[in-house]
């Protein structure tokens, strides 16, 4: 699969919002970065039945090192079963984020106990 961009379009808006669009021979990659919200949105569309999205997604995870990622995979084309139509969503949480989340849960539980 050819992932060499045919054309790239980018824009930086007031507030630091960055938009980047890479047009590929068989699809596109769109990236939106919102530094003030600490949010990155990535859309990968490839017109190939055996497209390998994970290497692209993994390189983006390495670049941005997010606390949490949510991926939705939608297969387009000739669907043979209704289950193939449904998007598949996976969520990954970085270990440090898990520790912070667990600590917050423990504090909430202890706060409830002291109120009683």
Secondary structure as GFF3:
##gff-version 3
##sequence-region A 1 116
A	DSSP	beta_strand	7	12	.	.	.	ID=ss1
A	DSSP	beta_strand	18	24	.	.	.	ID=ss2
A	DSSP	beta_strand	27	34	.	.	.	ID=ss3
A	DSSP	three_ten_helix	35	37	.	.	.	ID=ss4
A	DSSP	beta_strand	39	46	.	.	.	ID=ss5
A	DSSP	alpha_helix	54	64	.	.	.	ID=ss6
A	DSSP	beta_strand	68	73	.	.	.	ID=ss7
A	DSSP	alpha_helix	82	85	.	.	.	ID=ss8
A	DSSP	beta_strand	88	93	.	.	.	ID=ss9
A	DSSP	alpha_helix	95	115	.	.	.	ID=ss10
###
